[in-house]
Structure formats: C-alpha cells, structure tokens
Amino acid sequence: MINYLEVFKESLNKLKSEGNYRVFADLEKLAGNFPQALNYKDNSVSEVTVWCSNDYLGMSQNKDVLESMTNALKKVGAGSGGTRNISGTNHYHVLLERELCYLHQKEAALLFNSGYLANQATLSTLGKKIPNCVFFSDEKNHASMIQGIKNSGAKKVIFKHNNLDDLEKNLKKFPKSQPKIIAFESVYSMDGDFSPIKSICSLAQKYNALTFLDEVHAVGIYGERGAGVAERDKVMDQVDIIQGTLAKAFGVIGGYITAKKETIDFVRSFSSGFIFTTSLPPCIAAGAYASIRHLKFSSSEREKLFKVVSDLKNSLKKNNIPFIDNKSHIIPVIIGDPILCKNASQMLLDDFQVYVQPINYPTVPRREERLRITASPQHTPKMIKKLVTALCSVYKNLGINKSMSVPLDKETVAPTTPSLAPSDAPAPAPAP
Ligand SMILES: Cc1ncc(COP(=O)(O)O)c(C=O)c1O
C-alpha cells in the first residue's frame, strides 16, 4: 500500500530542512493607505509597511480604478458568466482589448485570466501548431514561459542570459527556413536587469524568427505612456508579440498578448488556455482599462516611483547594504543563504513591522537567496529611513557579512561566496 500522505510529508520536510518552505503572510491591505497593511499573526493584528509588492505604482487603490470597478460591478454584476465564446465576452473586455492595441500600437490584443496563462497558453499553442518550430529561450525566463514551451512539445534551445553571441550561435545552427521563436523578457523580475530588445529583434530578422517579449514587470512603468521598455527604447514595432500583465503596475488582475491581427486570431482560435476558461469578471476589465488610461496620460506616478527608488538605493549604499545595482525599479538585496534570508525577513516583520518576503530557490538559484525590495510612489522618506535602519540591525543581529553578499557594480549577479552566518553568530531560528 502506498502511504500518499507520507510521500507528501517527506517532500515537505525536505523543503523545510533546506529553508525553502513557503509561508504566506496573512495581510489586509488598507485602501487609501498604501503601502500600509494589517498583518494577522497568532491571534494578533499589527500594521506593517509592505516593501515587496508588485503593485509598483499603487494603482490597486487609485481613485479612477476603484470608481470604474465599482460602477461596472453595479452595472453588470460580478462574474462574466461564461467563456469568451459562450456568453462571456462583455463589452468591457472588448474595450480593454482595444485599449491594449492602442497602448502597444498593435493591430490586435487578447486577454487571458493572468499573465502566467498568457505566456503559458500562447507559447504552447505556437509551438504545437507551427510545424517544426524551435524556441530560443533566455535562461532566466519566467516559469510561465518555460512551462508553455515545454507543453508545446517543440524543440527548445536555451541561450545564455541576455547574451547575443550565444543566441546568434544557436540561431545559426538551424536552417533559415525552419520556424523559430525567440522568447525573452524586457525587465527580469529577480535581478531587475534589462534585455537588449533592439539587438534581439535584429537577430530575429536576420534569422527569420518571431519575437515574443514578456513586459510583465515593465508595463505601466517604462515608456512615455507606460507601454513598457519596448516603448521607451522605441522598438515596439519590431517586436512580433508583446505580452503583459494587468496585475502588477496596473494594479488589477489578468494578462494579455498584443500582435498583428492574424497572430492574435490564431492564438484566439487554437489556444486551450484561452478557449476553455471563464473570462475575467467585467468589472476587472473596467478597472484595468481605467488604470491603463490613467497611466497613459499621467507620468507623475512613474516619476515619484523612480525618485523613491533612487533615494532608497542611495541610502542602502550609504549604509553599506549590498544590492544588485541595476537600472530598474527592482532592488534585490542578496543574502545568499535560504535560512538566513527567511530569518532576516521574519526579523524585519516581527521587530520592525517591515514586510519583505524572502525569495529562495527555485525562484532564484541557490546561494542567490534574496530580499527583493520593491518601492512605490507612496513610500515616504520616513519609511525609507525605517527600512534601512531595520536592515542594518538585521544584518548585525544575524551576523550577515555585508562584504560577502553581492557585487555592487553589476547588473547581473556574479557567482559569490554564500554569506553564511559566522560560527559565533546566534544559531538561526528554525524556519517558520
Ligand atoms: C516575468 C513574469 N512573467 C509572467 C508572470 C505572470 O504574471 P501574472 O502574475 O499576471 O500571472 C510573472 C509573475 O510574477 C513574471 O514575473
């Protein structure tokens, strides 16, 4: 007899012993008071400052967004009631897809229930349906792209992260007549580095490949109208398929792709992950529409975000807290050890009411465990001061060696000696 529960427990115990077991903070966001939230723990409630949200611009609490969602909810009710094909296409979905076309200057757009699904469903459909297709996938691509490529059953070549020579070396190995798709991101979520979009698109043209660009961590934040890094770099027209999320800087939920109309019609017609699921509630589409339009005409949120990011980076530098000094809004503070990383996060929460979730393997490679700090326009100088003071104290109390953690001058993480606690440091508490 197989004891299934023992099988599960064994795997979970292994995860716990490695320090990679995930524990969710039980939070209640406070509308109108972003980035503050209530933290429910052990029958008590305390107010904390969130420093790890992907609601990068605080749009989940924006007045226009809330009003649009409330009005739509009252007007058409809660759920959509069906798949897009069977009574689930509401006028709000149509308006949102049209708006996404304007945003990315593409002929057509297609909504999915999440950014994950947009990647997974689109790539698996393309790889399955284009005969003899080969994927060229950046080695740091998000799990959703990896899963989509895998599900397609098509051949896959992984190229070195942001490495044009390696990409070209691999492209050259295949006949020009063979269909190819290059899948990559504009801002990599864990290191916060940018990809060379223009150069990758040039290679794609040279070798007759399609380009699929994930702008999940860029939409809303980069570009004059918040269309992402491709807009900022003036290369939107060179990318074949732009994928994005409505859940991060746009503050709502949902994902999408935009491309030429034949491409979108192809995915719309053949993608199981699009066809066989109930569509997003119309009020969600209304909120996302309002958010996109707000950020299209207002740059103040973007400007404030980058001021806070710059102030925080300066303060971290002054206090010798090592982080990956990329050019983006993502601030990875490398700890380099899973247990220390968990303990650092727990101490920040318990002792300083500062919430930064630890990021451990497999989200990042082992020995690159980190506190991934994300700011927003709503974080104040006082909050920055409190965060940096708390980090200094946590580094000291846990014996984290600042000089061993991470190179400060690189856009990517170089292999480093893990920052293990010295032997005379207090023994780390068991992982929560
Ligand atoms: C690079 C990247 N792509 C896609 C996704 C999935 O997007 P969503 O959260 O909208 O499902 C994520 C999520 O964190 C991501 O980091």
The ligand as an ORCA input file, in Angstrom:
! r2SCAN-3c Opt
* xyz 0 1
  C       8.263     37.623    -15.864
  C       6.896     37.201    -15.476
  N       6.041     36.840    -16.425
  C       4.790     36.453    -16.122
  C       4.344     36.455    -14.819
  C       2.929     36.047    -14.518
  O       2.124     37.179    -14.444
  P       0.794     37.171    -13.537
  O       1.226     37.428    -12.138
  O      -0.067     38.228    -14.126
  O       0.202     35.806    -13.683
  C       5.183     36.836    -13.796
  C       4.666     36.826    -12.394
  O       5.209     37.104    -11.436
  C       6.507     37.221    -14.120
  O       7.356     37.576    -13.161
*
